[in-house]
Amino acid sequence: MSQMIRSYKDAPALVAKVEEGLEIPFRWEPGTTSLAEALEESRRFWQAPGGAMAPGFVDALNRSLSELVQAGLERDSVQVG
């Protein structure tokens, strides 16, 4: 069962988890890992069981991303270079 949080004060442990996740991109060292590896680390953190995102939210996010890819957003977007 999901828990509704009306204020950040209701769940300080979840707030700490989200803050931890927001720090992940700032730890990336391009000389030692690829961007793909850094993004995978972030994805695993957020989507792990007991992570900062509820499973239903993760499922909805993955469906939305799949729909965007199927619609050609990735193919039709501005590319590097």
PyMOL CGO cylinders between C-alpha atoms (Angstrom):
from pymol import cmd
from pymol.cgo import CYLINDER

trace = [
    CYLINDER, 0.00, 0.00, 0.00, 1.33, 3.43, -0.87, 0.3, 1, 1, 1, 1, 1, 1,
    CYLINDER, 1.33, 3.43, -0.87, 1.72, 6.17, 1.66, 0.3, 1, 1, 1, 1, 1, 1,
    CYLINDER, 1.72, 6.17, 1.66, 0.48, 9.69, 1.03, 0.3, 1, 1, 1, 1, 1, 1,
    CYLINDER, 0.48, 9.69, 1.03, 2.84, 12.33, 2.30, 0.3, 1, 1, 1, 1, 1, 1,
    CYLINDER, 2.84, 12.33, 2.30, 1.27, 15.72, 2.89, 0.3, 1, 1, 1, 1, 1, 1,
    CYLINDER, 1.27, 15.72, 2.89, 4.45, 17.45, 4.01, 0.3, 1, 1, 1, 1, 1, 1,
    CYLINDER, 4.45, 17.45, 4.01, 8.15, 16.74, 3.86, 0.3, 1, 1, 1, 1, 1, 1,
    CYLINDER, 8.15, 16.74, 3.86, 8.04, 16.80, 7.65, 0.3, 1, 1, 1, 1, 1, 1,
    CYLINDER, 8.04, 16.80, 7.65, 5.92, 13.63, 7.55, 0.3, 1, 1, 1, 1, 1, 1,
    CYLINDER, 5.92, 13.63, 7.55, 8.71, 11.50, 6.11, 0.3, 1, 1, 1, 1, 1, 1,
    CYLINDER, 8.71, 11.50, 6.11, 12.23, 12.74, 6.84, 0.3, 1, 1, 1, 1, 1, 1,
    CYLINDER, 12.23, 12.74, 6.84, 13.76, 9.41, 5.77, 0.3, 1, 1, 1, 1, 1, 1,
    CYLINDER, 13.76, 9.41, 5.77, 12.21, 9.74, 2.30, 0.3, 1, 1, 1, 1, 1, 1,
    CYLINDER, 12.21, 9.74, 2.30, 13.38, 13.32, 2.04, 0.3, 1, 1, 1, 1, 1, 1,
    CYLINDER, 13.38, 13.32, 2.04, 16.92, 12.18, 2.88, 0.3, 1, 1, 1, 1, 1, 1,
    CYLINDER, 16.92, 12.18, 2.88, 16.65, 9.44, 0.21, 0.3, 1, 1, 1, 1, 1, 1,
    CYLINDER, 16.65, 9.44, 0.21, 15.59, 11.96, -2.44, 0.3, 1, 1, 1, 1, 1, 1,
    CYLINDER, 15.59, 11.96, -2.44, 18.39, 14.33, -1.44, 0.3, 1, 1, 1, 1, 1, 1,
    CYLINDER, 18.39, 14.33, -1.44, 20.86, 11.45, -1.77, 0.3, 1, 1, 1, 1, 1, 1,
    CYLINDER, 20.86, 11.45, -1.77, 19.58, 10.70, -5.26, 0.3, 1, 1, 1, 1, 1, 1,
    CYLINDER, 19.58, 10.70, -5.26, 19.86, 14.31, -6.32, 0.3, 1, 1, 1, 1, 1, 1,
    CYLINDER, 19.86, 14.31, -6.32, 23.56, 14.26, -5.43, 0.3, 1, 1, 1, 1, 1, 1,
    CYLINDER, 23.56, 14.26, -5.43, 24.37, 11.32, -7.74, 0.3, 1, 1, 1, 1, 1, 1,
    CYLINDER, 24.37, 11.32, -7.74, 24.97, 13.41, -10.91, 0.3, 1, 1, 1, 1, 1, 1,
    CYLINDER, 24.97, 13.41, -10.91, 27.46, 15.59, -9.07, 0.3, 1, 1, 1, 1, 1, 1,
    CYLINDER, 27.46, 15.59, -9.07, 29.59, 12.55, -8.19, 0.3, 1, 1, 1, 1, 1, 1,
    CYLINDER, 29.59, 12.55, -8.19, 30.09, 11.53, -11.84, 0.3, 1, 1, 1, 1, 1, 1,
    CYLINDER, 30.09, 11.53, -11.84, 33.73, 11.56, -12.94, 0.3, 1, 1, 1, 1, 1, 1,
    CYLINDER, 33.73, 11.56, -12.94, 33.90, 11.48, -16.76, 0.3, 1, 1, 1, 1, 1, 1,
    CYLINDER, 33.90, 11.48, -16.76, 37.50, 10.28, -16.69, 0.3, 1, 1, 1, 1, 1, 1,
    CYLINDER, 37.50, 10.28, -16.69, 36.62, 7.07, -14.88, 0.3, 1, 1, 1, 1, 1, 1,
    CYLINDER, 36.62, 7.07, -14.88, 33.10, 6.15, -16.04, 0.3, 1, 1, 1, 1, 1, 1,
    CYLINDER, 33.10, 6.15, -16.04, 30.99, 6.74, -19.12, 0.3, 1, 1, 1, 1, 1, 1,
    CYLINDER, 30.99, 6.74, -19.12, 27.82, 8.82, -19.08, 0.3, 1, 1, 1, 1, 1, 1,
    CYLINDER, 27.82, 8.82, -19.08, 25.84, 5.64, -19.75, 0.3, 1, 1, 1, 1, 1, 1,
    CYLINDER, 25.84, 5.64, -19.75, 27.31, 4.03, -16.62, 0.3, 1, 1, 1, 1, 1, 1,
    CYLINDER, 27.31, 4.03, -16.62, 26.55, 7.13, -14.56, 0.3, 1, 1, 1, 1, 1, 1,
    CYLINDER, 26.55, 7.13, -14.56, 22.95, 7.23, -15.81, 0.3, 1, 1, 1, 1, 1, 1,
    CYLINDER, 22.95, 7.23, -15.81, 22.55, 3.53, -15.06, 0.3, 1, 1, 1, 1, 1, 1,
    CYLINDER, 22.55, 3.53, -15.06, 23.77, 4.11, -11.49, 0.3, 1, 1, 1, 1, 1, 1,
    CYLINDER, 23.77, 4.11, -11.49, 21.20, 6.85, -11.10, 0.3, 1, 1, 1, 1, 1, 1,
    CYLINDER, 21.20, 6.85, -11.10, 18.41, 4.71, -12.61, 0.3, 1, 1, 1, 1, 1, 1,
    CYLINDER, 18.41, 4.71, -12.61, 19.23, 1.82, -10.28, 0.3, 1, 1, 1, 1, 1, 1,
    CYLINDER, 19.23, 1.82, -10.28, 19.16, 4.15, -7.26, 0.3, 1, 1, 1, 1, 1, 1,
    CYLINDER, 19.16, 4.15, -7.26, 15.78, 5.66, -8.09, 0.3, 1, 1, 1, 1, 1, 1,
    CYLINDER, 15.78, 5.66, -8.09, 14.07, 2.49, -9.29, 0.3, 1, 1, 1, 1, 1, 1,
    CYLINDER, 14.07, 2.49, -9.29, 15.45, -0.01, -6.76, 0.3, 1, 1, 1, 1, 1, 1,
    CYLINDER, 15.45, -0.01, -6.76, 12.90, -1.68, -4.50, 0.3, 1, 1, 1, 1, 1, 1,
    CYLINDER, 12.90, -1.68, -4.50, 12.60, 0.55, -1.47, 0.3, 1, 1, 1, 1, 1, 1,
    CYLINDER, 12.60, 0.55, -1.47, 14.07, 3.42, -3.44, 0.3, 1, 1, 1, 1, 1, 1,
    CYLINDER, 14.07, 3.42, -3.44, 12.88, 6.98, -3.49, 0.3, 1, 1, 1, 1, 1, 1,
    CYLINDER, 12.88, 6.98, -3.49, 10.30, 6.36, -6.24, 0.3, 1, 1, 1, 1, 1, 1,
    CYLINDER, 10.30, 6.36, -6.24, 7.18, 4.33, -5.67, 0.3, 1, 1, 1, 1, 1, 1,
    CYLINDER, 7.18, 4.33, -5.67, 6.93, 1.27, -7.98, 0.3, 1, 1, 1, 1, 1, 1,
    CYLINDER, 6.93, 1.27, -7.98, 3.74, 2.59, -9.62, 0.3, 1, 1, 1, 1, 1, 1,
    CYLINDER, 3.74, 2.59, -9.62, 5.50, 5.82, -10.48, 0.3, 1, 1, 1, 1, 1, 1,
    CYLINDER, 5.50, 5.82, -10.48, 8.46, 3.95, -11.96, 0.3, 1, 1, 1, 1, 1, 1,
    CYLINDER, 8.46, 3.95, -11.96, 6.10, 1.85, -14.12, 0.3, 1, 1, 1, 1, 1, 1,
    CYLINDER, 6.10, 1.85, -14.12, 4.26, 4.97, -15.35, 0.3, 1, 1, 1, 1, 1, 1,
    CYLINDER, 4.26, 4.97, -15.35, 7.55, 6.72, -16.11, 0.3, 1, 1, 1, 1, 1, 1,
    CYLINDER, 7.55, 6.72, -16.11, 8.85, 3.74, -18.09, 0.3, 1, 1, 1, 1, 1, 1,
    CYLINDER, 8.85, 3.74, -18.09, 5.59, 3.56, -20.11, 0.3, 1, 1, 1, 1, 1, 1,
    CYLINDER, 5.59, 3.56, -20.11, 5.81, 7.28, -20.88, 0.3, 1, 1, 1, 1, 1, 1,
    CYLINDER, 5.81, 7.28, -20.88, 9.43, 7.01, -22.00, 0.3, 1, 1, 1, 1, 1, 1,
    CYLINDER, 9.43, 7.01, -22.00, 8.57, 4.05, -24.24, 0.3, 1, 1, 1, 1, 1, 1,
    CYLINDER, 8.57, 4.05, -24.24, 5.74, 6.04, -25.85, 0.3, 1, 1, 1, 1, 1, 1,
    CYLINDER, 5.74, 6.04, -25.85, 8.09, 8.96, -26.54, 0.3, 1, 1, 1, 1, 1, 1,
    CYLINDER, 8.09, 8.96, -26.54, 10.65, 6.67, -28.17, 0.3, 1, 1, 1, 1, 1, 1,
    CYLINDER, 10.65, 6.67, -28.17, 7.94, 4.96, -30.26, 0.3, 1, 1, 1, 1, 1, 1,
    CYLINDER, 7.94, 4.96, -30.26, 6.68, 8.38, -31.38, 0.3, 1, 1, 1, 1, 1, 1,
    CYLINDER, 6.68, 8.38, -31.38, 10.16, 9.14, -32.74, 0.3, 1, 1, 1, 1, 1, 1,
    CYLINDER, 10.16, 9.14, -32.74, 11.16, 11.82, -30.26, 0.3, 1, 1, 1, 1, 1, 1,
    CYLINDER, 11.16, 11.82, -30.26, 14.63, 10.34, -29.87, 0.3, 1, 1, 1, 1, 1, 1,
    CYLINDER, 14.63, 10.34, -29.87, 15.13, 10.06, -33.63, 0.3, 1, 1, 1, 1, 1, 1,
    CYLINDER, 15.13, 10.06, -33.63, 13.75, 13.53, -34.43, 0.3, 1, 1, 1, 1, 1, 1,
    CYLINDER, 13.75, 13.53, -34.43, 15.45, 15.47, -31.63, 0.3, 1, 1, 1, 1, 1, 1,
    CYLINDER, 15.45, 15.47, -31.63, 18.55, 17.62, -31.97, 0.3, 1, 1, 1, 1, 1, 1,
    CYLINDER, 18.55, 17.62, -31.97, 21.64, 15.42, -31.95, 0.3, 1, 1, 1, 1, 1, 1,
    CYLINDER, 21.64, 15.42, -31.95, 25.09, 16.06, -30.54, 0.3, 1, 1, 1, 1, 1, 1,
    CYLINDER, 25.09, 16.06, -30.54, 27.41, 17.67, -33.08, 0.3, 1, 1, 1, 1, 1, 1,
]
cmd.load_cgo(trace, "trace")
